[in-house]
Amino acid sequence: MIQDIGNHQFDRSYSRQKATAQDIALCYRAGKVLLRREEASYALPRFGDFPAQWRPDGEAACHVFALDGVGCFTAHTEMSEEDLPDTSWEYVSMRSLRAVRPMEVAFAAVTGEQLRRWYECRAYCGRCGAKTEHSRTERAIVCPACGLTEYPKICPAVIVAVRDGERLLATRYANRPYNGWALIAGFVEIGETLEDTVHREVMEEVGLRVKNLRYYKNQPWAFTDAMLVGFYCELDGEADVTLDRNELCEGVWLRRDEIVPRENDISLTAEMMERFRLGME
């Protein structure tokens, strides 16, 4: 999965340090992140890599985390796609990060974007409208006028693999760019437990009851500011699917041999489906 970065060290410690030429510059433009291509893989550009006229301002850059002891900063460069000095530079879309390797580059790029979005959306206080400031002691936004303190947005959500013996329920989203097979998924609502969310989402999206819920694994999913929590469960009763057409365009029961393996997929959904296909669940 995208957070599985091997022996690389991802340090979330908060810091107000300033960027140097050796630090990593995470620059975003129109839903894309600027990376350096190295043959079949990618690298995160450092401030010193940029041509002088396009170099981001290290003083204005925001430290977000460290990777293998190197500071990573969200930063701004005026260098557009038309200004790229050579083919080793590339603006990569957030969606395309699913295929970027090595994994630590993809993980850093999407996590940096999650924090950049959060800082941008909290530039003004949601309670009194005053301009906010970065906390001096922790990763938080503070309103100097009314004292409101806000922390990065993390939305809990469930991924649900519903099985009926040797069959797994697979769905396709309605009106979304991704049209491959998926599992039931949904965000936790106010006052709900994770288990309540599983029962509600399965009933709402496919009209089925489930039992014997079993927690599998969780995954930070920066694309939607989410913390995904995976569950396996069993069908409880009739297997007839009634789709919520606003959410899904298809819902079918697939045998293990009907599930197509996904190569290089970084999602919890893909891992859970693959485990079922292989007979591990």
Disulfide bonds with the S-S distance in Angstrom:
none
